[in-house]
């Protein structure tokens, strides 16, 4: 897989991380960032599914209003 970074600011960030010695190469920088993003994306997807399930349960007859 080849990835092209088209935003100069992001390209500079990746280059800086490699030049600083924090990462061996650009692939390692991208992999580390993806490992950080993946759990957030998974949580977002789970939340989205729960919202959709709740919306489906809101169909007539499938909910009760709670009164104080």
N, C-alpha and C positions, 0 to 999 in steps of 0.2 A: 504494500500500500504506500502510495506517495501522497503527502499532504503539502499543499502550498499555502503559506501564510501571506495573505495579500495586504494586511494592515501593517504599515511600517512600524508602528509603535509595538505591536505584538512581536514582530520579527526581531526588533531591537531587544525586547525583553528576553526572548529565547537566546539570542546571541550573547547577551550579557551573562545569563546564567551559565552558559557553556564556558565562556571566557573566564568567569570567576572560579571555575573549577568545581562548582557545585554539581554539575552534571557532565558526563563524558561527551555527549553529543545532543543535537536537537531532538532526536527520537526519545531520549531519556526525559527531557523536559516535558514534551508532550504527553508521554506515558504517565508521568507523575501528576500532571494537571488533570488528566482523565480519571486517574484513581481518586482524586479529590472530588471531582464533579459527579462521578457515577452514583455514590450513595444519595446525593441530593436529588438526582434525577429519579432514582428508584422510589424515594419517599414521596416526591411530587406525583409520580404515576399512581402510587397506592392511594394517595389522598384524592386524586382525580377520580379514581374508580369508586371510592367511598361516596364522593359527592354525587356521582351518576347513580349509584345504587339508592342513595337517599332521595334523589329526584324521582326515580321510578317508584319508590314507596309512597310518594306523595300523591299518587293517583287516587281518585275518589274511592272512598271505602277502605283504604289501606292505612289510614292514620286516625288518631284521635287527638282532639284539642285538649290541652290540660288547662283547667281553670283554677285560679287561686281561691 
